[in-house]
Amino acid sequence: MIKVLFVCTGNTCRSPMAAALLHNKQIEDVEVQSAGIFAMEGLDASPLAKQVLNENDITYNHSSRLLTEKEVEWADIILTMTKSHKDFIVQHFERAKGNTFTLNEFIGEGEKDVVDPFGGNIHTYRETFRELSNLVDKVVEKLAE
């Protein structure tokens, strides 16, 4: 079993979308969760993130959660949306060293950040969704190796 944890800032936009995308692949022996480094507990995904997921027939069940030692201990692989997320996690969680990567870094495309759609319009969310969909497809390929 491979446990993948997606991490962003507030756990209402990028990481829930990425987690939903991977979860919907229904890959045997892969579990997925998401968290945020500055998340408030129990919030729903943002309305526009939910709209984009619904438009693409991606099922989800999300309640935001703060990244804690519990999530870090659970995860085999931690995938962040930005280099600053990665740096924060590695600095604050000893266990995260060695298994925390930016999403782009994990698939071999450097440490390019995934654009945060928070505060943007539906077009921004759709663009971020497309980017995440492409990246998650590459994560699946990498996990299969």
Sequence and secondary structure as in RCSB ss.txt:
>XXXX:A:sequence
MIKVLFVCTGNTCRSPMAAALLHNKQIEDVEVQSAGIFAMEGLDASPLAKQVLNENDITYNHSSRLLTEKEVEWA
DIILTMTKSHKDFIVQHFERAKGNTFTLNEFIGEGEKDVVDPFGGNIHTYRETFRELSNLVDKVVEKLAE
>XXXX:A:secstr
 EEEEEEESSSSSHHHHHHHHHHTT  TTEEEEEEETT  TT    HHHHHHHHHTT        B  HHHHHH 
SEEEESSHHHHHHHHHH GGGTTTEEEHHHHTTSTT      TT  HHHHHHHHHHHHHHHHHHHHHHH 
